[in-house]
């Protein structure tokens, strides 16, 4: 019996496929956190770093994060709707 090399592994391996999906989700989450941090912390709410947050900065962070999440959710929903409508359209063409 031949030993398979790492390049012989295919994406059809369910464990490998699951691992790749999980790692991809982690990467996406980290990118979102990085974008949110950059936008809210550096661009919107902090003029200069200090030893503690004042109430204005805290309120700004809460609002910024909530808007970021709302916007991300809106975009995901819109992409999902677009994908569904494309699928429905292509199915109607094949009928």
N, CA, C and O atoms as CSV, one atom per row, in Angstrom:
chain,resi,resn,atom,element,x,y,z
A,1,UNK,N,N,0.835,-1.179,0.000
A,1,UNK,CA,C,0.000,0.000,0.000
A,1,UNK,C,C,0.874,1.235,0.000
A,1,UNK,O,O,1.788,1.348,0.817
A,2,UNK,N,N,0.608,2.159,-0.902
A,2,UNK,CA,C,1.418,3.369,-1.009
A,2,UNK,C,C,0.955,4.404,0.000
A,2,UNK,O,O,-0.237,4.542,0.274
A,3,UNK,N,N,1.922,5.130,0.548
A,3,UNK,CA,C,1.582,6.226,1.441
A,3,UNK,C,C,1.241,7.446,0.594
A,3,UNK,O,O,1.931,7.759,-0.377
A,4,UNK,N,N,0.205,8.103,0.965
A,4,UNK,CA,C,-0.175,9.271,0.179
A,4,UNK,C,C,0.579,10.496,0.689
A,4,UNK,O,O,0.813,10.650,1.888
A,5,UNK,N,N,0.945,11.342,-0.232
A,5,UNK,CA,C,1.636,12.572,0.144
A,5,UNK,C,C,0.609,13.629,0.492
A,5,UNK,O,O,-0.564,13.474,0.150
A,6,UNK,N,N,1.015,14.712,1.171
A,6,UNK,CA,C,0.070,15.767,1.523
A,6,UNK,C,C,-0.609,16.377,0.296
A,6,UNK,O,O,-1.736,16.864,0.392
A,7,UNK,N,N,0.061,16.355,-0.846
A,7,UNK,CA,C,-0.556,16.927,-2.041
A,7,UNK,C,C,-1.646,16.024,-2.597
A,7,UNK,O,O,-2.457,16.463,-3.413
A,8,UNK,N,N,-1.675,14.744,-2.156
A,8,UNK,CA,C,-2.710,13.825,-2.609
A,8,UNK,C,C,-4.042,14.056,-1.894
A,8,UNK,O,O,-5.080,13.573,-2.347
A,9,UNK,N,N,-4.017,14.796,-0.775
A,9,UNK,CA,C,-5.258,15.077,-0.056
A,9,UNK,C,C,-6.123,15.985,-0.905
A,9,UNK,O,O,-5.643,16.976,-1.456
A,10,UNK,N,N,-7.355,15.658,-1.006
A,10,UNK,CA,C,-8.255,16.498,-1.786
A,10,UNK,C,C,-9.247,17.166,-0.852
A,10,UNK,O,O,-9.374,16.795,0.315
A,11,UNK,N,N,-9.938,18.143,-1.378
A,11,UNK,CA,C,-10.923,18.863,-0.592
A,11,UNK,C,C,-12.141,17.979,-0.333
A,11,UNK,O,O,-13.029,18.353,0.433
A,12,UNK,N,N,-12.186,16.821,-0.964
A,12,UNK,CA,C,-13.302,15.904,-0.728
A,12,UNK,C,C,-13.193,15.220,0.631
A,12,UNK,O,O,-14.150,14.583,1.072
A,13,UNK,N,N,-12.055,15.337,1.300
A,13,UNK,CA,C,-11.895,14.806,2.645
A,13,UNK,C,C,-12.749,15.669,3.585
A,13,UNK,O,O,-12.467,16.857,3.744
A,14,UNK,N,N,-13.782,15.099,4.206
A,14,UNK,CA,C,-14.706,15.902,5.024
A,14,UNK,C,C,-14.025,16.616,6.194
A,14,UNK,O,O,-14.365,17.761,6.494
A,15,UNK,N,N,-13.079,15.966,6.851
A,15,UNK,CA,C,-12.393,16.609,7.971
A,15,UNK,C,C,-11.567,17.796,7.495
A,15,UNK,O,O,-11.565,18.853,8.126
A,16,UNK,N,N,-10.875,17.619,6.392
A,16,UNK,CA,C,-10.073,18.706,5.840
A,16,UNK,C,C,-10.973,19.849,5.391
A,16,UNK,O,O,-10.666,21.018,5.629
A,17,UNK,N,N,-12.055,19.520,4.758
A,17,UNK,CA,C,-13.006,20.524,4.292
A,17,UNK,C,C,-13.572,21.314,5.473
A,17,UNK,O,O,-13.680,22.538,5.405
A,18,UNK,N,N,-13.930,20.623,6.548
A,18,UNK,CA,C,-14.448,21.287,7.744
A,18,UNK,C,C,-13.378,22.196,8.358
A,18,UNK,O,O,-13.663,23.328,8.749
A,19,UNK,N,N,-12.157,21.692,8.437
A,19,UNK,CA,C,-11.062,22.482,8.987
A,19,UNK,C,C,-10.859,23.764,8.180
A,19,UNK,O,O,-10.690,24.842,8.750
A,20,UNK,N,N,-10.875,23.644,6.855
A,20,UNK,CA,C,-10.688,24.811,5.986
A,20,UNK,C,C,-11.821,25.809,6.186
A,20,UNK,O,O,-11.576,27.014,6.243
A,21,UNK,N,N,-13.051,25.329,6.294
A,21,UNK,CA,C,-14.198,26.208,6.514
A,21,UNK,C,C,-14.073,26.954,7.838
A,21,UNK,O,O,-14.317,28.159,7.902
A,22,UNK,N,N,-13.695,26.240,8.887
A,22,UNK,CA,C,-13.548,26.859,10.209
A,22,UNK,C,C,-12.440,27.916,10.179
A,22,UNK,O,O,-12.615,29.019,10.698
A,23,UNK,N,N,-11.318,27.581,9.580
A,23,UNK,CA,C,-10.206,28.538,9.515
A,23,UNK,C,C,-10.571,29.756,8.669
A,23,UNK,O,O,-10.173,30.875,8.991
A,24,UNK,N,N,-11.320,29.547,7.599
A,24,UNK,CA,C,-11.759,30.659,6.762
A,24,UNK,C,C,-12.693,31.575,7.545
A,24,UNK,O,O,-12.595,32.798,7.448
A,25,UNK,N,N,-13.597,30.983,8.318
A,25,UNK,CA,C,-14.502,31.780,9.153
A,25,UNK,C,C,-13.718,32.577,10.196
A,25,UNK,O,O,-14.024,33.742,10.450
A,26,UNK,N,N,-12.717,31.955,10.792
A,26,UNK,CA,C,-11.880,32.659,11.771
A,26,UNK,C,C,-11.182,33.851,11.115
A,26,UNK,O,O,-11.124,34.941,11.684
A,27,UNK,N,N,-10.659,33.629,9.925
A,27,UNK,CA,C,-9.964,34.691,9.213
A,27,UNK,C,C,-10.918,35.847,8.893
A,27,UNK,O,O,-10.567,37.014,9.071
A,28,UNK,N,N,-12.113,35.520,8.426
A,28,UNK,CA,C,-13.105,36.565,8.126
A,28,UNK,C,C,-13.455,37.358,9.379
A,28,UNK,O,O,-13.548,38.585,9.337
A,29,UNK,N,N,-13.649,36.656,10.495
A,29,UNK,CA,C,-13.976,37.321,11.743
A,29,UNK,C,C,-12.840,38.253,12.174
A,29,UNK,O,O,-13.087,39.387,12.585
A,30,UNK,N,N,-11.611,37.778,12.080
A,30,UNK,CA,C,-10.464,38.609,12.437
A,30,UNK,C,C,-10.365,39.842,11.538
A,30,UNK,O,O,-10.026,40.927,12.010
A,31,UNK,N,N,-10.656,39.681,10.258
A,31,UNK,CA,C,-10.639,40.826,9.346
A,31,UNK,C,C,-11.709,41.840,9.721
A,31,UNK,O,O,-11.462,43.046,9.693
A,32,UNK,N,N,-12.901,41.356,10.072
A,32,UNK,CA,C,-13.973,42.259,10.480
A,32,UNK,C,C,-13.602,43.019,11.750
A,32,UNK,O,O,-13.824,44.226,11.844
A,33,UNK,N,N,-13.042,42.317,12.713
A,33,UNK,CA,C,-12.620,42.970,13.957
A,33,UNK,C,C,-11.544,44.009,13.663
A,33,UNK,O,O,-11.567,45.104,14.224
A,34,UNK,N,N,-10.615,43.672,12.796
A,34,UNK,CA,C,-9.557,44.621,12.434
A,34,UNK,C,C,-10.150,45.859,11.760
A,34,UNK,O,O,-9.786,46.985,12.101
A,35,UNK,N,N,-11.062,45.656,10.804
A,35,UNK,CA,C,-11.693,46.782,10.119
A,35,UNK,C,C,-12.478,47.651,11.094
A,35,UNK,O,O,-12.401,48.879,11.052
A,36,UNK,N,N,-13.232,46.998,11.972
A,36,UNK,CA,C,-14.034,47.732,12.937
A,36,UNK,C,C,-13.139,48.517,13.891
A,36,UNK,O,O,-13.426,49.672,14.205
A,37,UNK,N,N,-12.076,47.906,14.343
A,37,UNK,CA,C,-11.147,48.580,15.245
A,37,UNK,C,C,-10.506,49.776,14.559
A,37,UNK,O,O,-10.413,50.857,15.139
A,38,UNK,N,N,-10.068,49.579,13.332
A,38,UNK,CA,C,-9.432,50.664,12.598
A,38,UNK,C,C,-10.413,51.821,12.387
A,38,UNK,O,O,-10.069,52.983,12.604
A,39,UNK,N,N,-11.616,51.496,11.970
A,39,UNK,CA,C,-12.608,52.534,11.701
A,39,UNK,C,C,-13.024,53.247,12.982
A,39,UNK,O,O,-12.945,54.473,13.067
A,40,UNK,N,N,-13.466,52.484,13.975
A,40,UNK,CA,C,-14.021,53.090,15.183
A,40,UNK,C,C,-12.949,53.694,16.083
A,40,UNK,O,O,-13.128,54.793,16.609
A,41,UNK,N,N,-11.857,52.996,16.259
A,41,UNK,CA,C,-10.825,53.455,17.201
A,41,UNK,C,C,-9.993,54.576,16.597
A,41,UNK,O,O,-9.838,55.635,17.205
A,42,UNK,N,N,-9.463,54.349,15.411
A,42,UNK,CA,C,-8.495,55.284,14.856
A,42,UNK,C,C,-9.134,56.438,14.099
A,42,UNK,O,O,-8.638,57.563,14.156
A,43,UNK,N,N,-10.225,56.178,13.394
A,43,UNK,CA,C,-10.757,57.207,12.509
A,43,UNK,C,C,-11.905,58.001,13.115
A,43,UNK,O,O,-12.025,59.194,12.838
A,44,UNK,N,N,-12.738,57.392,13.917
A,44,UNK,CA,C,-13.969,58.048,14.348
A,44,UNK,C,C,-13.944,58.570,15.781
A,44,UNK,O,O,-14.326,59.715,16.022
A,45,UNK,N,N,-13.505,57.757,16.728
A,45,UNK,CA,C,-13.815,58.045,18.126
A,45,UNK,C,C,-12.646,58.504,18.996
A,45,UNK,O,O,-12.877,59.096,20.050
A,46,UNK,N,N,-11.432,58.260,18.604
A,46,UNK,CA,C,-10.303,58.616,19.469
A,46,UNK,C,C,-9.462,59.707,18.827
A,46,UNK,O,O,-8.849,59.501,17.779
A,47,UNK,N,N,-9.441,60.862,19.465
A,47,UNK,CA,C,-8.567,61.929,18.991
A,47,UNK,C,C,-7.130,61.634,19.406
A,47,UNK,O,O,-6.214,61.644,18.584
A,48,UNK,N,N,-6.958,61.375,20.682
A,48,UNK,CA,C,-5.650,60.986,21.203
A,48,UNK,C,C,-5.857,60.002,22.349
A,48,UNK,O,O,-6.772,60.163,23.156
A,49,UNK,N,N,-5.013,58.996,22.413
A,49,UNK,CA,C,-5.160,57.991,23.474
A,49,UNK,C,C,-4.936,58.611,24.848
A,49,UNK,O,O,-4.097,59.494,25.022
A,50,UNK,N,N,-5.694,58.134,25.801
A,50,UNK,CA,C,-5.552,58.581,27.180
A,50,UNK,C,C,-5.642,57.409,28.122
A,50,UNK,O,O,-5.813,56.269,27.690
A,51,UNK,N,N,-5.529,57.680,29.414
A,51,UNK,CA,C,-5.554,56.583,30.388
A,51,UNK,C,C,-6.925,55.925,30.533
A,51,UNK,O,O,-7.015,54.782,30.980
A,52,UNK,N,N,-7.991,56.633,30.160
A,52,UNK,CA,C,-9.324,56.027,30.233
A,52,UNK,C,C,-10.227,56.674,29.189
A,52,UNK,O,O,-9.917,57.738,28.652
A,53,UNK,N,N,-11.349,56.011,28.912
A,53,UNK,CA,C,-12.304,56.529,27.935
A,53,UNK,C,C,-13.237,57.529,28.614
A,53,UNK,O,O,-13.732,57.292,29.716
A,54,UNK,N,N,-13.460,58.631,27.943
A,54,UNK,CA,C,-14.484,59.535,28.451
A,54,UNK,C,C,-15.840,59.082,27.925
A,54,UNK,O,O,-15.914,58.200,27.069
A,55,UNK,N,N,-16.900,59.675,28.427
A,55,UNK,CA,C,-18.240,59.222,28.048
A,55,UNK,C,C,-18.518,59.466,26.568
A,55,UNK,O,O,-19.237,58.686,25.944
A,56,UNK,N,N,-17.967,60.524,26.003
A,56,UNK,CA,C,-18.162,60.809,24.580
A,56,UNK,C,C,-17.543,59.703,23.732
A,56,UNK,O,O,-18.174,59.212,22.795
A,57,UNK,N,N,-16.320,59.312,24.053
A,57,UNK,CA,C,-15.638,58.258,23.293
A,57,UNK,C,C,-16.348,56.921,23.464
A,57,UNK,O,O,-16.475,56.159,22.505
A,58,UNK,N,N,-16.809,56.632,24.664
A,58,UNK,CA,C,-17.510,55.372,24.909
A,58,UNK,C,C,-18.798,55.300,24.094
A,58,UNK,O,O,-19.086,54.278,23.471
A,59,UNK,N,N,-19.566,56.374,24.097
A,59,UNK,CA,C,-20.798,56.437,23.306
A,59,UNK,C,C,-20.491,56.299,21.823
A,59,UNK,O,O,-21.199,55.603,21.095
A,60,UNK,N,N,-19.431,56.966,21.382
A,60,UNK,CA,C,-19.022,56.889,19.987
A,60,UNK,C,C,-18.683,55.448,19.601
A,60,UNK,O,O,-19.097,54.975,18.542
A,61,UNK,N,N,-17.929,54.748,20.460
A,61,UNK,CA,C,-17.563,53.360,20.182
A,61,UNK,C,C,-18.800,52.471,20.078
A,61,UNK,O,O,-18.907,51.661,19.156
A,62,UNK,N,N,-19.712,52.614,20.996
A,62,UNK,CA,C,-20.929,51.795,20.986
A,62,UNK,C,C,-21.688,52.038,19.686
A,62,UNK,O,O,-22.079,51.087,19.008
A,63,UNK,N,N,-21.898,53.297,19.337
A,63,UNK,CA,C,-22.628,53.617,18.108
A,63,UNK,C,C,-21.889,53.126,16.870
A,63,UNK,O,O,-22.504,52.588,15.950
A,64,UNK,N,N,-20.583,53.307,16.843
A,64,UNK,CA,C,-19.781,52.902,15.690
A,64,UNK,C,C,-19.844,51.391,15.494
A,64,UNK,O,O,-20.038,50.917,14.374
A,65,UNK,N,N,-19.682,50.641,16.567
A,65,UNK,CA,C,-19.718,49.180,16.474
A,65,UNK,C,C,-21.103,48.712,16.041
A,65,UNK,O,O,-21.225,47.826,15.196
A,66,UNK,N,N,-22.142,49.305,16.620
A,66,UNK,CA,C,-23.499,48.915,16.231
A,66,UNK,C,C,-23.759,49.215,14.759
A,66,UNK,O,O,-24.356,48.388,14.070
A,67,UNK,N,N,-23.334,50.361,14.261
A,67,UNK,CA,C,-23.524,50.699,12.846
A,67,UNK,C,C,-22.701,49.776,11.962
A,67,UNK,O,O,-23.160,49.371,10.894
A,68,UNK,N,N,-21.491,49.440,12.394
A,68,UNK,CA,C,-20.641,48.533,11.633
A,68,UNK,C,C,-21.314,47.169,11.500
A,68,UNK,O,O,-21.339,46.582,10.418
A,69,UNK,N,N,-21.855,46.671,12.605
A,69,UNK,CA,C,-22.536,45.373,12.589
A,69,UNK,C,C,-23.784,45.443,11.722
A,69,UNK,O,O,-24.035,44.545,10.919
A,70,UNK,N,N,-24.576,46.519,11.882
A,70,UNK,CA,C,-25.781,46.681,11.052
A,70,UNK,C,C,-25.430,46.700,9.564
A,70,UNK,O,O,-26.091,46.049,8.754
A,71,UNK,N,N,-24.404,47.437,9.220
A,71,UNK,CA,C,-23.993,47.546,7.819
A,71,UNK,C,C,-23.507,46.208,7.285
A,71,UNK,O,O,-23.862,45.815,6.174
A,72,UNK,N,N,-22.704,45.513,8.062
A,72,UNK,CA,C,-22.207,44.196,7.642
A,72,UNK,C,C,-23.365,43.230,7.437
A,72,UNK,O,O,-23.384,42.481,6.460
A,73,UNK,N,N,-24.325,43.243,8.348
A,73,UNK,CA,C,-25.484,42.363,8.229
A,73,UNK,C,C,-26.316,42.722,7.004
A,73,UNK,O,O,-26.791,41.834,6.295
A,74,UNK,N,N,-26.495,44.009,6.750
A,74,UNK,CA,C,-27.245,44.457,5.578
A,74,UNK,C,C,-26.584,43.957,4.289
A,74,UNK,O,O,-27.257,43.455,3.389
A,75,UNK,N,N,-25.264,44.100,4.217
A,75,UNK,CA,C,-24.527,43.673,3.024
A,75,UNK,C,C,-24.651,42.165,2.838
A,75,UNK,O,O,-24.880,41.694,1.723
A,76,UNK,N,N,-24.502,41.410,3.914
A,76,UNK,CA,C,-24.629,39.954,3.810
A,76,UNK,C,C,-26.027,39.557,3.345
A,76,UNK,O,O,-26.176,38.681,2.493
A,77,UNK,N,N,-27.048,40.200,3.905
A,77,UNK,CA,C,-28.420,39.897,3.492
A,77,UNK,C,C,-28.643,40.239,2.022
A,77,UNK,O,O,-29.292,39.486,1.296
A,78,UNK,N,N,-28.112,41.359,1.593
A,78,UNK,CA,C,-28.267,41.786,0.196
A,78,UNK,C,C,-27.567,40.805,-0.738
A,78,UNK,O,O,-28.118,40.440,-1.777
A,79,UNK,N,N,-26.362,40.375,-0.381
A,79,UNK,CA,C,-25.643,39.395,-1.200
A,79,UNK,C,C,-26.413,38.070,-1.263
A,79,UNK,O,O,-26.489,37.430,-2.312
A,80,UNK,N,N,-26.974,37.676,-0.128
A,80,UNK,CA,C,-27.752,36.439,-0.083
A,80,UNK,C,C,-28.982,36.542,-0.988
A,80,UNK,O,O,-29.295,35.602,-1.718
A,81,UNK,N,N,-29.679,37.679,-0.941
A,81,UNK,CA,C,-30.844,37.889,-1.797
A,81,UNK,C,C,-30.451,37.869,-3.272
A,81,UNK,O,O,-31.143,37.278,-4.101
A,82,UNK,N,N,-29.341,38.516,-3.587
A,82,UNK,CA,C,-28.857,38.547,-4.968
A,82,UNK,C,C,-28.538,37.141,-5.448
A,82,UNK,O,O,-28.883,36.761,-6.567
A,83,UNK,N,N,-27.880,36.377,-4.595
A,83,UNK,CA,C,-27.526,35.001,-4.949
A,83,UNK,C,C,-28.782,34.162,-5.170
A,83,UNK,O,O,-28.849,33.372,-6.112
A,84,UNK,N,N,-29.776,34.333,-4.301
A,84,UNK,CA,C,-31.025,33.574,-4.443
A,84,UNK,C,C,-31.749,33.964,-5.723
A,84,UNK,O,O,-32.277,33.104,-6.429
A,85,UNK,N,N,-31.773,35.247,-6.021
A,85,UNK,CA,C,-32.481,35.672,-7.233
A,85,UNK,C,C,-31.750,35.193,-8.490
A,85,UNK,O,O,-32.391,34.864,-9.488
A,86,UNK,N,N,-30.424,35.153,-8.450
A,86,UNK,CA,C,-29.675,34.609,-9.585
A,86,UNK,C,C,-29.969,33.126,-9.757
A,86,UNK,O,O,-30.133,32.644,-10.877
A,87,UNK,N,N,-30.034,32.406,-8.639
A,87,UNK,CA,C,-30.337,30.970,-8.701
A,87,UNK,C,C,-31.731,30.738,-9.247
A,87,UNK,O,O,-31.931,29.866,-10.093
A,88,UNK,N,N,-32.700,31.511,-8.772
A,88,UNK,CA,C,-34.073,31.365,-9.257
A,88,UNK,C,C,-34.160,31.702,-10.732
A,88,UNK,O,O,-34.876,31.034,-11.478
A,89,UNK,N,N,-33.438,32.736,-11.166
A,89,UNK,CA,C,-33.448,33.128,-12.561
A,89,UNK,C,C,-32.836,32.043,-13.443
A,89,UNK,O,O,-33.387,31.706,-14.491
A,90,UNK,N,N,-31.694,31.497,-13.017
A,90,UNK,CA,C,-31.045,30.458,-13.818
A,90,UNK,C,C,-31.882,29.186,-13.859
A,90,UNK,O,O,-31.885,28.482,-14.868
A,91,UNK,N,N,-32.601,28.881,-12.763
A,91,UNK,CA,C,-33.480,27.707,-12.748
A,91,UNK,C,C,-34.656,27.915,-13.701
A,91,UNK,O,O,-35.085,26.976,-14.373
A,92,UNK,N,N,-35.177,29.136,-13.762
A,92,UNK,CA,C,-36.312,29.403,-14.668
A,92,UNK,C,C,-35.884,29.305,-16.130
A,92,UNK,O,O,-36.697,28.979,-16.996
A,93,UNK,N,N,-34.614,29.585,-16.405
A,93,UNK,CA,C,-34.118,29.472,-17.765
A,93,UNK,C,C,-33.984,28.011,-18.203
A,93,UNK,O,O,-34.160,27.698,-19.380
A,94,UNK,N,N,-33.678,27.132,-17.274
A,94,UNK,CA,C,-33.478,25.723,-17.601
A,94,UNK,C,C,-34.793,24.968,-17.685
A,94,UNK,O,O,-34.837,23.859,-18.218
A,95,UNK,N,N,-35.870,25.558,-17.162
A,95,UNK,CA,C,-37.189,24.874,-17.221
A,95,UNK,C,C,-37.806,24.918,-18.574
A,95,UNK,O,O,-38.901,24.390,-18.770
